[in-house]
Amino acid sequence: MGNRFICMAKKENERNGVGSRSKRMERSKRRSLVEEELLHRQALAMAIQQHQLSQRFEGSMSRRIGSTSSRRRTDSSDPAPNSTQQLPEFLESIKTKKFVLVHGEGFGAWCWYKNIALLEETGLLPTAIDLTGSGIELTDTKNVTTLAEYSKPLIDYLENLPEDEKVILVGHSVGGACVSYALELYPQKIAKAVFICATMISDGQRPFDVFSEELGSAELFMQESKFLIYGNGKEKPPTGFMFKKEQMHGLYFNQSPAKDVALAMVSMRPIPLGPIMEKLSLTPEKYGTSRRFYIQTLDDRALSPDVQEKLVRENPPEGVFKIKGSDHCPFFSKPQSLHKILVEIAQIP
């Protein structure tokens, strides 16, 4: 009798949709994720196309490129440079034409849309990568627990690169840790590494430690921050964090155009905690042989100019460049200046 009652109740639930409700919800969730991915791709394609069109009308600096005389330190604002050098000659002087652009925490490949357009117009070959759980890469950030997992799309790209090819690897903010990790694994595939207001840390450091002046110690942040996300439940350790819109605006976008801030506000995703709390192991034989360059942003509120100067002082790169009037996102606030510096670095023998 009891079993019969259970069977009848089960059939009744199925008739009422109780048994299939979770399946419908799961299908709906998958469908919305696919639709969201498609929308992001379409929006990014449109943004790049519109930027390319605007550059054609406004006279892009990438049509005529000149190099500055100083390799060690260059202060840059955003006007187009003067030059008499034409594109064909200019491209011949660049040995490595492939750029791989690695976004920072919370961002995705979408954030590079202006510089992708500028580099392509110059005749260079940019590729922007979504790190795991970022952009339109669908992994839930709560499942991204190590720097190896976070960096996997970048490492996969380098693994599949033909033996005779090298790239110029560019990392923004926490993406600098992924660049350092890649330099340790594949130094022979990276001609130059560029750190843009990034976590260019030394052996044994954590990416989070770079931001400790703004966010406090890692231990205190893990215990008390109001921005933490508990993807596995409140009783388990936090899995990520994400600033509120007003904090993001003040930290990242204090000089960025409103339309780019709007794009960021609908596109940024939670930041996985595991990768930025992990200490990097960097050796003199691999990481130590790499050619590194650092780009400082002088109106940065997320990673202050003083902290950036300290990073450069403690872990000296081959060259240092500065962008005046740039917030933490020069690809939004000073894309022309950033482009000019990237091209100059590409020209360095």
C-alpha positions in Angstrom: 0.0 0.0 0.0 2.8 2.4 0.9 4.7 1.7 -2.4 1.5 2.1 -4.4 0.9 5.5 -2.7 4.5 6.6 -3.5 4.0 5.6 -7.2 0.7 7.4 -7.4 2.2 10.5 -5.9 5.2 10.3 -8.3 2.9 10.1 -11.3 0.8 12.9 -9.9 3.9 15.1 -9.5 5.0 14.3 -13.1 1.5 15.3 -14.4 1.8 18.5 -12.5 5.3 19.2 -13.8 7.1 18.8 -10.5 9.5 16.1 -11.8 10.4 18.0 -15.0 10.6 21.5 -13.6 14.3 21.2 -12.8 15.0 19.8 -16.2 13.2 22.7 -17.8 15.1 25.2 -15.7 18.4 23.5 -16.6 17.5 23.7 -20.3 16.5 27.3 -20.0 19.7 28.1 -18.2 21.8 26.5 -21.0 19.8 28.3 -23.6 20.3 31.6 -22.0 24.0 31.1 -21.7 24.3 30.2 -25.4 22.2 33.3 -26.2 24.4 35.5 -23.9 27.5 34.2 -25.6 26.1 35.0 -29.1 25.1 38.5 -28.0 28.6 39.1 -26.6 30.2 38.0 -29.8 27.9 40.2 -31.9 28.4 43.2 -29.6 32.2 42.8 -29.7 32.2 42.5 -33.5 30.0 45.6 -33.8 32.2 47.5 -31.4 35.4 46.6 -33.4 33.7 47.5 -36.7 32.5 50.9 -35.4 35.9 51.7 -34.0 37.6 50.8 -37.3 35.2 53.1 -39.2 35.7 55.9 -36.7 39.5 55.5 -37.1 39.2 55.8 -40.9 37.3 59.0 -40.6 39.4 60.5 -37.9 42.8 59.5 -39.3 44.2 56.6 -37.4 47.7 56.9 -36.0 48.3 53.3 -37.1 48.6 54.4 -40.8 51.9 56.1 -40.1 54.0 54.9 -37.2 57.2 56.5 -35.8 59.4 55.3 -33.0 60.7 57.5 -30.2 64.3 57.8 -29.4 64.2 56.7 -25.8 63.8 53.0 -25.0 64.0 53.2 -21.3 61.3 55.6 -20.4 58.6 57.2 -22.6 55.9 59.5 -21.3 52.9 59.3 -23.6 49.7 61.2 -24.0 47.1 60.3 -26.6 47.5 62.3 -29.8 48.6 60.5 -33.0 52.4 60.6 -33.5 54.1 62.3 -36.4 56.0 60.1 -38.8 57.2 59.8 -42.4 57.6 56.0 -42.3 55.2 54.1 -44.5 53.5 50.8 -43.6 55.5 48.4 -45.8 58.9 49.5 -44.5 57.6 49.7 -41.0 56.3 46.1 -41.0 59.6 44.8 -42.4 61.4 46.2 -39.3 59.1 44.1 -37.0 60.3 40.6 -36.5 57.4 39.3 -34.4 54.0 40.5 -35.6 51.7 38.3 -33.5 50.3 39.9 -30.3 48.5 37.9 -27.7 46.4 40.1 -25.5 45.6 38.8 -22.0 42.9 40.7 -20.0 42.9 41.4 -16.3 40.6 40.4 -13.4 36.9 40.5 -14.2 37.5 41.5 -17.8 37.5 39.4 -21.0 38.8 39.5 -24.6 36.1 42.1 -25.3 38.1 44.9 -23.4 40.8 45.0 -26.1 38.4 45.9 -29.0 40.0 49.3 -29.7 43.5 48.0 -29.7 42.6 45.0 -31.7 41.3 47.4 -34.4 44.4 49.6 -34.2 46.9 46.7 -34.4 45.1 45.2 -37.3 45.0 48.5 -39.2 48.8 48.7 -38.6 49.2 45.3 -40.3 50.0 43.4 -37.1 48.2 40.2 -35.9 46.5 40.5 -32.6 44.7 37.7 -30.7 42.7 38.4 -27.6 42.1 35.4 -25.2 39.3 34.8 -22.7 40.9 33.2 -19.6 38.9 30.5 -17.9 35.7 31.8 -16.4 36.1 35.1 -18.2 34.4 36.9 -21.1 32.3 34.3 -23.0 34.3 31.3 -21.6 31.4 29.5 -19.8 33.2 27.9 -16.8 31.7 29.0 -13.5 34.3 31.0 -11.7 33.7 29.0 -8.5 35.4 26.1 -10.3 38.6 28.1 -11.2 40.8 27.4 -8.2 44.4 27.6 -9.5 46.5 29.8 -11.7 47.0 26.8 -14.0 43.2 26.5 -14.5 42.8 30.2 -15.0 45.6 30.4 -17.5 44.7 27.3 -19.5 43.3 29.0 -22.6 46.6 31.0 -22.9 48.7 27.9 -22.3 46.7 25.9 -24.8 47.3 28.7 -27.4 51.1 28.7 -26.8 51.2 24.9 -26.8 49.6 24.8 -30.3 51.8 27.6 -31.7 54.1 26.3 -34.5 57.7 25.7 -33.3 59.1 28.4 -35.5 56.7 31.1 -34.3 56.9 33.5 -31.4 54.5 36.0 -30.0 54.5 39.3 -28.1 52.5 38.5 -25.0 50.6 41.5 -23.4 49.0 41.2 -19.9 46.8 43.7 -18.1 46.5 43.9 -14.3 46.2 40.4 -12.8 46.6 39.0 -16.3 50.3 39.8 -15.7 50.4 36.8 -13.4 49.2 34.6 -16.3 51.9 36.2 -18.5 54.6 35.4 -15.9 53.2 31.8 -15.6 53.4 31.4 -19.4 57.0 32.8 -19.4 58.0 30.1 -17.0 56.4 27.4 -19.1 57.2 28.5 -22.6 60.0 31.2 -22.6 61.1 30.0 -26.1 57.7 30.9 -27.6 57.5 34.5 -26.2 59.7 37.1 -28.0 58.7 39.9 -25.5 56.3 40.2 -22.6 54.5 43.5 -21.9 52.9 44.2 -18.5 50.3 46.9 -18.5 49.8 48.3 -15.0 50.1 44.6 -14.2 51.1 42.2 -11.4 54.7 41.7 -12.6 55.7 39.9 -9.4 58.9 38.2 -8.3 59.4 34.5 -7.4 57.3 33.4 -4.4 54.9 36.3 -4.5 51.1 36.2 -4.9 49.3 38.4 -7.4 47.0 39.6 -4.6 49.9 41.0 -2.7 50.4 43.7 -5.3 47.0 45.1 -4.5 47.4 44.8 -0.7 47.9 48.6 -0.2 44.4 49.2 -1.7 42.6 46.1 -0.4 44.4 45.2 2.8 46.2 41.9 3.6 45.0 38.7 1.8 44.0 37.2 5.2 41.9 40.1 6.2 40.3 40.4 2.8 39.4 36.7 2.9 37.7 37.2 6.3 36.0 40.5 6.1 35.6 41.8 2.5 32.0 42.7 1.6 32.8 41.9 -2.1 33.4 38.1 -1.5 31.4 35.5 -3.4 30.6 32.1 -1.7 30.0 29.9 -4.8 29.9 26.7 -2.7 27.8 28.1 0.2 28.5 30.4 3.1 29.8 27.5 5.2 32.7 27.0 2.7 35.6 29.3 1.9 34.9 32.1 -0.6 35.4 31.3 -4.2 35.7 34.8 -5.8 34.9 38.4 -5.5 33.4 41.3 -7.5 33.2 45.0 -6.8 30.0 46.9 -6.9 29.5 49.2 -9.9 30.3 52.3 -8.0 33.5 50.8 -6.7 34.5 49.6 -10.1 33.9 53.0 -11.7 36.1 54.7 -9.2 38.9 52.1 -9.2 39.1 51.2 -12.9 37.4 53.8 -15.1 38.0 57.3 -13.6 39.3 58.5 -17.1 37.4 56.1 -19.4 34.6 57.1 -21.9 31.1 56.5 -20.7 30.3 54.1 -23.5 33.3 51.9 -22.5 32.3 52.0 -18.9 28.8 50.9 -19.9 30.2 48.0 -21.9 32.3 46.9 -18.9 29.4 47.1 -16.5 27.4 44.5 -18.5 30.4 42.3 -19.4 32.6 42.0 -16.3 32.4 38.7 -14.4 33.4 37.6 -10.9 37.1 37.3 -10.1 38.2 33.8 -9.0 40.1 34.0 -5.7 42.3 30.9 -6.0 44.5 32.0 -8.9 45.3 35.4 -7.3 46.1 33.9 -3.9 48.6 31.4 -5.4 52.4 32.0 -5.0 54.2 31.8 -8.3 57.4 29.8 -8.7 59.6 31.6 -11.2 63.2 30.5 -12.1 66.2 32.5 -13.4 66.7 29.9 -16.1 63.2 30.4 -17.7 61.3 33.5 -16.5 64.6 35.2 -15.8 65.7 35.0 -19.4 62.6 36.7 -20.8 62.5 40.2 -22.3 60.0 42.1 -20.2 58.6 45.6 -20.6 56.3 47.6 -18.3 53.7 50.2 -19.1 52.8 52.5 -16.2 49.4 54.3 -16.0 49.8 57.6 -14.2 46.2 58.3 -13.1 45.5 54.8 -11.9 43.4 54.3 -8.7 43.4 50.5 -8.7 47.1 50.1 -8.8 48.7 53.4 -7.9 51.7 54.8 -9.8 53.8 54.4 -6.6 53.0 50.6 -6.4 53.8 50.3 -10.1 57.1 52.0 -9.6 57.8 49.6 -6.7 57.1 46.6 -9.0 59.5 48.0 -11.6 62.2 48.7 -9.0 62.0 45.2 -7.4 61.8 43.2 -10.6 63.5 45.4 -13.2 62.2 45.0 -16.8 64.2 45.8 -20.0 62.1 48.9 -20.7 59.6 51.1 -18.8 56.9 53.4 -20.5 54.4 55.7 -19.0 51.0 56.9 -20.1 49.8 60.2 -18.8 46.1 60.7 -17.9 45.4 57.0 -18.1 43.3 55.1 -15.5 43.7 51.4 -14.9 42.2 50.7 -18.3 44.4 52.4 -21.0 42.7 50.3 -23.7 39.6 52.4 -22.9 41.1 55.7 -21.7 44.2 56.0 -23.8 44.1 53.4 -26.6 46.2 55.5 -29.1 49.0 56.0 -26.5 48.9 52.3 -25.6 49.0 51.4 -29.3 52.0 53.6 -29.9 53.9 52.0 -27.1 53.0 48.5 -28.2 54.3 49.2 -31.7 57.4 50.8 -30.3 58.1 47.7 -28.2 57.6 45.5 -31.3 60.2 47.5 -33.1 62.9 47.1 -30.5 65.5 44.7 -31.9 
